[in-house]
Amino acid sequence: MDDTSGHEGNGGTTSRRSVIKKLLFVPTGLVLALVLSGILPGLTNTDPSNPGPATVPSTADIPGEPGQSQPSSTPSWKAYPYKDGPFSFPQDEGIHYDAIEEWWYVNSHLVAQDGRRLDVMVCFYKHGIIAASLFDQSTGAYINHTETYLDIARASGHLSLGYGPNGLHQIDGKPFTYELQYQSREFSVSLVLESMQRPLLAGGDGLIRMGRGESFYYSLTDLESSGTVFLGPERLSVSGNGWMDRQWGAWSPKLDWDWFSISLDNGMRILAYRQFAMGPGQPVMEYVSVMDAEGNAYHFNRSADYCTLVFDYKDYWRSPQTGKLYSSGWGLTVPALGLSLELEPLSAAQETLFPADERLASQRMPFWEGTCDVAATVHGEPIRGLAFVETTHDYVFEEGDLVVTPKEYVEDGQGSRLVIMVENKDSSSLADVELRLVLGSPCEGGKILRTYNINSALRNYTLVSDNLPDFGSTPLYLLVDPDNHFAELGEQNNIAIATLK
C-alpha cells in the first residue's frame, strides 16, 4: 500500500604519511588462479534465482523491417514488479515502518563539462536526518552538512522521500531510475540516477549480521548519473557514475565499521563491509560482494578456516576538529578472484561532522566519509578506479608497535615445534592481542591453523609455543593483530614467515 500522506516530526594531529602495510602482499602474478566458484570456503556464486545477466532476445524476436537495426531489449530485471531473494521491487524501495534503523544512501563520482571532478554523497536517514558532502578535486575543498528536518514525508510501497526541500524519488514509469534533489547553503545537487545493473544482494542473500541484530541490505552499484551541481554562484552540468545503498532492520547501535563502494574502470563493482563491535578483542565480521561487468555476482565472508579475503591498513589520520583517529589508506585482497586493491584518499580531511550543528556538538558522532583513488590488479592486469569509503572507528591513540618473530620451528620426530615471540616495542603491555597462524600465504587463501589470544598486561613481550604436524616446506605465516584493533606506529612487522628446519 502506498502511503505518502504521513508527515512524522522528529526533533531532532596531523596526518602521518609513512608507507606501512598491515600484511605482506605477494606479487599479483603469484595469486592463485583456483577461482572457480566453491573452491575456497566463503565464496558463493550469484543467487541461483539470478544466475547471470538477463537473456536478450535475438533480433528475430523483435518486430521491425528487414535490414533495420533493432533496439536492444530491456533486461528482465529492469521492470516492476521484480523480486530477488527477500526483496520485492518497488515495495522495498520505500520505507519500512517496523524497522528501527533505515537509510537511503547515494554517492556519485561526477565530471563537469569543463572537466572539473566532483564527488558527492547524500544520505537520508529514517528519522529525518540528512548527511551530505561534496569534494571538489580541482581545489581540494571538502564541504559537509547535516541537518534534521521536521517536515518529512516518506512513502511505503515505493521510493518517495521528502525532507524539507530535499527529496529522493523513483521516477514514475522508469523502474530503477531516480531523481535526487538536495540543497544547502554551501552546495546543491539535482541528479537523475539510472541503474545499469540489477541489485547486488549483500552477502548473496541480502541479510547480514549487525552486532546483536540483522540488516536487510542491497546495493545498486552502477548508477548512470546526470544533472546539475550548484557550488556557490557556479552552476555546473555534470555526469558520471553513482551508487545507492539500502539498509534497514534492528541492530546494536554500538558498532563500528569500514565500508567501501568501489567502481573499477573494467565495469567491476565491489561492495566491502568490515564491522566490529567496540573494544579490543571484539569479533570482526567481513563481507565482500562483487559484480562483474556482465552482471555475475560473487560473495565472500570471513571464514573460520581460510583467509578468503584480506584487509590491510596503510596509515592513520587524526582529525584536527574532533581529535578522532581514523584509519586512512586501505588494501583489499580477494584471492579467489585474483583481485588486489589499494585505496588512497584524495584528501585525508574528509570528515563528516554528524550532526554538523554546533549547538548539538555534545551529541556529535563524526565519521570519515570520503572519495578515494583505486589502484587494482585483476589476475595481474592493472585497473584503475574510484571509491567512497566510510569509516567510523576511533582508534583514540596509537598503541605501540607490535612485532611478531619466529624463534624456533624444528622437527621433533613426531611433528614440529614452533616458538613465537610477540612484542610491543613502544608500550609496556600486550593486553588483548590476537596472534594467528596460517598455513600458506593469507593473500592466497591460506588455511588458518591456530588463533592465540595474548593478554599480558604486566610486560611487553611473551613467547608462544605449540606442537604441530610436520608441514614440510610449506611456510607458516604469523600474523599479530590481524583485525587491526590497534593503531600502531608501524605495521610492516605485523607478519612474519616461519620455515621448517
C-alpha positions as CSV (number, residue, x, y, z in Angstrom):
1,M,0.0,0.0,0.0
2,D,1.4,3.5,-0.8
3,D,1.4,6.0,2.0
4,T,2.5,9.4,1.1
5,S,0.3,11.4,3.4
6,G,2.1,10.8,6.7
7,H,4.4,13.6,7.9
8,E,6.2,12.5,11.1
9,G,8.2,15.0,13.1
10,N,11.5,14.3,14.7
11,G,13.5,16.7,16.8
12,G,15.9,16.0,16.3
13,T,47.2,15.7,14.9
14,T,48.4,15.9,11.6
15,S,48.5,13.0,9.1
16,R,51.4,10.5,9.2
17,R,52.0,9.5,5.6
18,S,54.7,6.8,6.1
19,V,54.1,3.9,3.8
20,I,53.2,1.0,6.1
21,K,51.5,-2.3,5.5
22,K,49.3,-4.5,7.6
23,L,50.0,-7.6,5.5
24,L,52.8,-8.5,3.2
25,F,51.4,-8.6,-0.3
26,V,53.0,-11.0,-2.8
27,P,53.3,-10.1,-6.5
28,T,49.9,-10.3,-8.0
29,G,51.2,-12.7,-10.7
30,L,51.6,-15.3,-8.0
31,V,48.0,-15.0,-6.9
32,L,46.4,-18.4,-7.1
33,A,44.0,-18.9,-10.0
34,L,41.9,-21.5,-8.3
35,V,38.9,-19.3,-8.8
36,L,36.0,-21.4,-9.8
37,S,33.1,-20.9,-7.5
38,G,33.2,-23.1,-4.4
39,I,36.9,-24.0,-4.5
40,L,37.5,-21.8,-1.4
41,P,35.2,-21.7,1.6
42,G,33.4,-18.4,1.9
43,L,32.9,-18.0,-1.8
44,T,29.4,-18.0,-3.1
45,N,28.3,-17.6,-6.7
46,T,25.4,-15.5,-7.7
47,D,21.9,-16.2,-6.3
48,P,20.5,-19.3,-8.3
49,S,17.4,-17.3,-8.9
50,N,19.5,-14.8,-10.9
51,P,22.4,-16.9,-12.4
52,G,23.7,-14.1,-14.6
53,P,22.9,-11.3,-16.9
54,A,19.4,-11.3,-18.3
55,T,19.0,-13.0,-21.6
56,V,18.4,-10.6,-24.5
57,P,16.1,-11.9,-27.3
58,S,17.6,-12.3,-30.7
59,T,16.7,-9.7,-33.3
60,A,14.5,-12.3,-35.0
61,D,12.1,-12.0,-32.0
62,I,11.9,-8.2,-32.3
63,P,9.3,-6.8,-34.7
64,G,10.7,-4.5,-37.4
65,E,11.5,-4.2,-41.0
66,P,14.3,-6.3,-42.5
67,G,17.6,-4.7,-42.6
68,Q,16.8,-2.2,-39.9
69,S,18.9,-2.1,-36.7
70,Q,16.7,-3.1,-33.8
71,P,16.7,-1.6,-30.3
72,S,18.1,-3.9,-27.6
73,S,15.6,-5.5,-25.3
74,T,15.1,-4.2,-21.8
75,P,16.7,-6.7,-19.3
76,S,14.2,-8.7,-17.3
77,W,15.2,-7.2,-14.0
78,K,14.5,-3.7,-15.2
79,A,10.7,-3.9,-14.8
80,Y,8.4,-3.8,-11.8
81,P,7.4,-5.9,-10.1
82,Y,10.8,-7.5,-9.7
83,K,11.8,-10.0,-7.0
84,D,15.3,-11.1,-5.9
85,G,15.9,-13.0,-2.7
86,P,13.9,-11.4,0.1
87,F,13.4,-8.2,-1.8
88,S,10.4,-7.1,-3.8
89,F,10.6,-4.0,-6.0
90,P,9.3,-1.3,-5.9
91,Q,7.9,-2.1,-2.5
92,D,11.2,-2.4,-0.7
93,E,12.5,0.8,-2.1
94,G,10.1,2.6,0.2
95,I,10.1,3.0,4.0
96,H,9.8,0.0,6.4
97,Y,7.9,1.4,9.4
98,D,8.7,-1.6,11.5
99,A,12.5,-1.2,11.1
100,I,14.3,0.6,13.9
101,E,17.1,1.8,11.6
102,E,16.9,2.6,7.8
103,W,18.7,4.7,5.3
104,W,18.9,5.6,1.7
105,Y,22.5,6.4,0.7
106,V,23.6,7.8,-2.6
107,N,27.1,8.8,-3.8
108,S,28.3,9.8,-7.3
109,H,31.7,10.5,-9.0
110,L,30.9,13.4,-11.3
111,V,32.6,15.3,-14.1
112,A,31.5,18.8,-15.1
113,Q,31.5,20.0,-18.7
114,D,34.7,21.9,-18.1
115,G,36.5,18.7,-16.9
116,R,36.2,19.6,-13.2
117,R,35.7,16.5,-11.0
118,L,33.3,16.5,-8.1
119,D,32.3,13.7,-5.7
120,V,29.0,14.0,-3.8
121,M,27.3,12.0,-1.1
122,V,23.7,12.4,0.2
123,C,22.2,10.0,2.8
124,F,18.6,10.2,4.0
125,Y,18.1,8.6,7.5
126,K,14.8,7.3,8.5
127,H,14.3,9.7,11.4
128,G,14.5,12.9,9.3
129,I,18.3,13.5,9.2
130,I,20.3,14.1,6.0
131,A,24.1,14.0,5.9
132,A,25.7,15.3,2.7
133,S,29.2,16.1,1.5
134,L,30.9,17.4,-1.6
135,F,34.6,17.1,-2.6
136,D,36.0,19.4,-5.3
137,Q,39.0,17.6,-6.7
138,S,40.2,20.7,-8.5
139,T,40.6,22.8,-5.3
140,G,40.7,20.1,-2.6
141,A,37.8,21.7,-0.9
142,Y,35.6,19.4,1.2
143,I,32.1,20.6,2.3
144,N,29.8,18.6,4.6
145,H,26.5,19.4,6.1
146,T,24.0,17.5,8.2
147,E,20.5,18.7,9.2
148,T,17.4,17.3,10.9
149,Y,14.1,18.1,9.3
150,L,10.7,18.2,10.9
151,D,8.8,18.4,7.6
152,I,9.3,14.9,6.3
153,A,7.2,12.7,4.0
154,R,8.1,9.0,3.5
155,A,6.2,6.6,1.3
156,S,5.8,2.9,1.7
157,G,5.4,0.7,-1.3
158,H,7.6,2.8,-3.5
159,L,10.5,5.3,-3.1
160,S,9.4,8.8,-2.4
161,L,11.2,10.8,0.3
162,G,10.6,14.5,1.1
163,Y,12.8,16.1,3.8
164,G,12.0,19.8,3.6
165,P,13.1,21.0,0.2
166,N,15.1,17.8,-0.4
167,G,13.9,14.5,-1.9
168,L,14.7,11.2,-3.4
169,H,12.1,9.7,-5.7
170,Q,11.7,6.8,-8.1
171,I,10.6,8.3,-11.4
172,D,7.2,7.0,-12.3
173,G,7.2,4.7,-15.3
174,K,11.0,4.2,-15.2
175,P,11.9,1.2,-12.9
176,F,15.2,1.6,-11.1
177,T,15.5,5.2,-12.1
178,Y,15.6,8.0,-9.5
179,E,15.6,11.7,-9.0
180,L,17.8,13.2,-6.2
181,Q,17.3,16.8,-5.0
182,Y,19.5,18.2,-2.3
183,Q,20.2,21.8,-1.3
184,S,22.2,23.5,1.5
185,R,23.8,26.9,1.9
186,E,27.1,25.6,0.5
187,F,26.1,23.4,-2.4
188,S,23.1,21.9,-4.1
189,V,22.6,18.8,-6.2
190,S,20.0,17.8,-8.8
191,L,20.6,14.4,-10.4
192,V,18.8,11.7,-12.4
193,L,20.2,8.3,-11.5
194,E,19.5,5.2,-13.7
195,S,20.7,1.8,-12.6
196,M,22.5,-0.1,-15.3
197,Q,22.8,-3.3,-13.3
198,R,20.4,-5.4,-11.2
199,P,20.5,-5.1,-7.4
200,L,23.5,-6.6,-5.7
201,L,22.4,-8.6,-2.6
202,A,25.0,-8.1,0.2
203,G,26.4,-11.5,1.2
204,G,24.4,-13.3,-1.5
205,D,21.1,-13.4,0.3
206,G,20.7,-9.7,1.3
207,L,20.8,-10.3,5.0
208,I,23.9,-9.6,7.2
209,R,24.6,-9.6,10.9
210,M,24.9,-6.2,12.5
211,G,26.2,-6.8,16.1
212,R,23.3,-8.2,18.0
213,G,20.8,-7.8,15.2
214,E,20.4,-8.2,11.4
215,S,20.0,-5.9,8.4
216,F,18.4,-6.3,5.0
217,Y,20.9,-4.9,2.6
218,Y,21.2,-4.4,-1.2
219,S,23.1,-2.0,-3.4
220,L,22.6,-0.5,-6.8
221,T,26.3,-0.4,-7.9
222,D,26.2,1.2,-11.3
223,L,24.0,4.3,-11.5
224,E,24.4,6.4,-14.6
225,S,24.2,10.0,-13.2
226,S,23.5,13.3,-14.9
227,G,22.3,16.7,-13.8
228,T,23.4,19.8,-12.1
229,V,25.6,20.8,-9.2
230,F,25.4,24.4,-7.7
231,L,28.6,25.3,-5.9
232,G,28.4,28.8,-4.6
233,P,27.5,31.0,-7.6
234,E,28.5,28.4,-10.1
235,R,26.1,26.2,-12.0
236,L,27.8,23.1,-13.3
237,S,26.3,20.5,-15.7
238,V,27.7,17.1,-14.6
239,S,27.6,13.4,-15.5
240,G,29.2,10.3,-14.1
241,N,28.6,7.1,-12.1
242,G,26.9,6.6,-8.8
243,W,25.9,4.1,-6.2
244,M,22.9,3.5,-3.9
245,D,22.9,1.6,-0.6
246,R,19.7,0.4,1.1
247,Q,19.8,-1.0,4.7
248,W,17.0,-1.5,7.2
249,G,16.5,-3.6,10.3
250,A,17.1,-3.7,14.0
251,W,20.7,-3.9,15.3
252,S,23.0,-2.8,18.0
253,P,24.0,0.9,17.8
254,K,27.4,0.0,19.3
255,L,29.1,-0.9,16.1
256,D,32.0,0.5,14.1
257,W,32.8,-0.3,10.5
258,D,34.8,0.3,7.4
259,W,32.6,0.4,4.3
260,F,33.7,0.6,0.7
261,S,31.9,1.2,-2.6
262,I,34.5,0.5,-5.3
263,S,34.0,1.1,-9.0
264,L,36.7,-0.1,-11.4
265,D,37.2,1.0,-15.0
266,N,36.6,-2.6,-16.3
267,G,33.0,-2.4,-15.0
268,M,33.6,-4.5,-11.9
269,R,31.9,-3.2,-8.7
270,I,32.9,-4.2,-5.2
271,L,30.9,-3.8,-2.0
272,A,33.1,-4.4,1.1
273,Y,31.9,-4.1,4.6
274,R,34.1,-4.7,7.7
275,Q,32.4,-4.3,11.0
276,F,33.5,-4.9,14.6
277,A,32.0,-4.4,18.0
278,M,33.5,-1.7,20.1
279,G,36.5,-2.5,22.2
280,P,39.8,-4.6,21.7
281,G,39.3,-8.3,21.2
282,Q,35.8,-8.0,19.9
283,P,34.7,-10.1,16.9
284,V,35.1,-8.8,13.4
285,M,32.8,-9.6,10.6
286,E,33.7,-9.1,6.9
287,Y,31.6,-9.2,3.8
288,V,32.7,-8.7,0.2
289,S,30.3,-8.8,-2.7
290,V,31.5,-8.4,-6.3
291,M,29.5,-7.8,-9.5
292,D,31.4,-8.0,-12.8
293,A,30.5,-6.1,-16.0
294,E,28.3,-8.9,-17.2
295,G,26.2,-8.9,-14.0
296,N,27.6,-12.0,-12.4
297,A,27.8,-11.7,-8.6
298,Y,30.3,-13.4,-6.2
299,H,30.1,-13.2,-2.5
300,F,32.7,-13.8,0.3
301,N,32.7,-13.6,4.0
302,R,35.0,-14.1,6.9
303,S,35.8,-17.8,7.2
304,A,36.9,-19.5,10.4
305,D,39.3,-21.7,8.4
306,Y,40.5,-19.8,5.4
307,C,41.7,-16.3,4.6
308,T,39.2,-15.9,1.7
309,L,39.6,-12.1,1.9
310,V,42.2,-9.9,3.5
311,F,42.0,-6.2,4.6
312,D,45.1,-4.2,5.4
313,Y,45.7,-0.6,6.6
314,K,48.4,1.8,5.5
315,D,48.1,4.8,7.8
316,Y,46.1,6.8,10.3
317,W,44.8,10.3,10.3
318,R,43.8,12.4,13.3
319,S,41.1,15.0,12.8
320,P,42.1,18.4,14.0
321,Q,38.4,19.3,14.7
322,T,37.3,16.3,16.7
323,G,40.6,14.6,17.7
324,K,39.3,11.3,16.4
325,L,41.9,8.9,14.9
326,Y,40.8,7.2,11.7
327,S,42.4,4.5,9.6
328,S,43.5,6.2,6.3
329,G,44.6,4.2,3.2
330,W,43.3,0.6,2.8
331,G,44.1,-2.6,0.9
332,L,41.8,-5.5,0.0
333,T,42.8,-8.8,-1.5
334,V,40.3,-11.4,-2.7
335,P,42.4,-14.4,-3.8
336,A,39.6,-16.4,-5.4
337,L,39.1,-13.6,-8.0
338,G,42.7,-12.7,-8.4
339,L,41.8,-9.3,-7.1
340,S,44.1,-6.9,-5.3
341,L,43.1,-3.3,-4.4
342,E,44.9,-0.3,-2.9
343,L,42.7,2.7,-1.9
344,E,44.2,6.1,-1.2
345,P,42.2,9.1,0.0
346,L,42.2,12.0,-2.4
347,S,42.4,14.1,0.8
348,A,42.8,13.0,4.4
349,A,40.5,15.8,5.6
350,Q,37.1,14.3,4.6
351,E,35.4,14.0,8.0
352,T,31.7,14.4,8.3
353,L,30.6,16.2,11.4
354,F,27.4,14.4,12.4
355,P,25.4,16.4,13.3
356,A,27.1,19.5,12.0
357,D,25.0,21.8,14.1
358,E,27.4,23.4,16.7
359,R,24.5,23.6,19.1
360,L,24.5,19.7,19.2
361,A,28.3,19.3,19.4
362,S,27.9,17.3,22.6
363,Q,25.9,14.7,20.7
364,R,28.3,14.6,17.8
365,M,29.1,11.2,16.2
366,P,31.6,12.2,13.5
367,F,32.7,9.7,10.8
368,W,35.1,9.8,7.9
369,E,33.4,9.7,4.5
370,G,35.5,10.4,1.5
371,T,36.4,9.7,-2.1
372,C,39.5,7.6,-2.9
373,D,41.7,6.7,-5.8
374,V,41.9,3.0,-6.5
375,A,44.8,1.1,-8.0
376,A,43.9,-2.5,-8.6
377,T,45.1,-5.7,-10.3
378,V,42.8,-8.4,-11.6
379,H,44.7,-11.5,-12.4
380,G,47.8,-9.4,-12.8
381,E,46.2,-6.8,-15.1
382,P,46.3,-3.2,-13.8
383,I,43.0,-1.4,-13.5
384,R,42.2,2.0,-12.1
385,G,39.0,3.1,-10.3
386,L,37.4,5.3,-7.7
387,A,35.8,4.6,-4.4
388,F,33.9,6.0,-1.5
389,V,35.0,4.9,1.9
390,E,33.2,5.3,5.2
391,T,35.0,4.5,8.5
392,T,33.6,5.2,12.0
393,H,36.1,3.7,14.4
394,D,38.1,5.9,16.7
395,Y,41.5,4.3,17.5
396,V,41.8,7.0,20.2
397,F,45.6,6.8,20.3
398,E,48.5,4.9,18.8
399,E,49.2,1.9,20.9
400,G,52.8,1.0,20.3
401,D,54.4,-1.2,17.7
402,L,53.5,-4.9,17.7
403,V,56.2,-7.2,16.3
404,V,56.0,-11.0,15.7
405,T,59.1,-13.1,15.3
406,P,59.6,-16.9,14.8
407,K,62.2,-18.0,17.3
408,E,62.2,-21.8,16.6
409,Y,60.5,-24.0,14.1
410,V,62.1,-27.5,14.0
411,E,61.1,-31.2,13.6
412,D,60.9,-33.1,16.9
413,G,60.4,-36.6,15.5
414,Q,56.6,-36.8,15.7
415,G,55.9,-33.5,14.1
416,S,57.2,-30.0,14.6
417,R,57.7,-27.5,17.4
418,L,57.1,-23.8,16.9
419,V,58.1,-21.0,19.3
420,I,56.9,-17.4,18.5
421,M,57.9,-14.2,20.2
422,V,55.4,-11.3,20.2
423,E,56.5,-7.9,21.4
424,N,55.0,-4.4,21.8
425,K,58.2,-2.4,21.4
426,D,56.6,1.0,22.2
427,S,54.3,0.0,25.1
428,S,54.6,-1.8,28.4
429,S,51.9,-4.3,27.9
430,L,50.4,-6.9,25.5
431,A,46.8,-6.7,26.6
432,D,44.1,-8.3,24.3
433,V,46.3,-9.1,21.3
434,E,45.4,-11.8,18.8
435,L,48.0,-14.0,17.0
436,R,47.0,-16.0,14.0
437,L,48.9,-19.0,12.5
438,V,48.2,-19.5,8.8
439,L,49.5,-22.3,6.5
440,G,50.4,-20.7,3.2
441,S,50.1,-17.0,2.3
442,P,47.0,-15.3,3.7
443,C,46.9,-13.3,0.5
444,E,46.4,-16.5,-1.5
445,G,43.7,-18.2,0.6
446,G,45.9,-19.7,3.3
447,K,44.4,-22.1,5.8
448,I,44.1,-20.8,9.4
449,L,45.6,-23.3,11.8
450,R,45.5,-21.6,15.1
451,T,44.4,-18.4,16.8
452,Y,46.1,-17.4,20.1
453,N,44.8,-14.8,22.5
454,I,47.6,-13.0,24.3
455,N,46.8,-11.0,27.4
456,S,50.0,-9.9,29.2
457,A,49.3,-6.6,30.9
458,L,52.4,-6.7,33.0
459,R,55.1,-6.9,30.4
460,N,55.6,-6.0,26.7
461,Y,56.6,-9.4,25.3
462,T,55.7,-13.1,25.5
463,L,56.6,-16.4,24.0
464,V,54.0,-18.7,22.4
465,S,54.9,-22.3,21.8
466,D,52.9,-25.1,20.1
467,N,53.4,-28.6,18.8
468,L,52.3,-29.0,15.2
469,P,52.2,-31.6,12.5
470,D,55.1,-31.6,10.0
471,F,54.1,-29.3,7.1
472,G,57.3,-29.9,5.2
473,S,58.4,-27.0,3.1
474,T,55.1,-25.1,3.2
475,P,55.7,-21.8,5.0
476,L,53.7,-20.8,8.1
477,Y,52.6,-17.2,8.3
478,L,52.4,-15.5,11.7
479,L,50.0,-12.5,11.9
480,V,49.7,-10.4,15.1
481,D,46.6,-8.2,15.4
482,P,45.2,-9.4,12.1
483,D,41.9,-7.5,12.6
484,N,43.7,-4.2,13.2
485,H,42.2,-3.4,16.6
486,F,45.4,-1.4,17.5
487,A,46.6,1.7,15.7
488,E,50.4,1.4,15.6
489,L,53.5,3.4,15.0
490,G,54.5,0.9,12.3
491,E,52.7,-2.2,10.9
492,Q,55.1,-3.6,8.4
493,N,56.4,-6.0,11.1
494,N,52.9,-7.5,12.0
495,I,53.6,-10.5,9.8
496,A,56.5,-13.0,9.7
497,I,57.2,-16.3,7.9
498,A,58.4,-19.4,9.6
499,T,60.0,-22.3,7.6
500,L,60.7,-25.7,9.0
501,K,64.4,-26.5,9.8
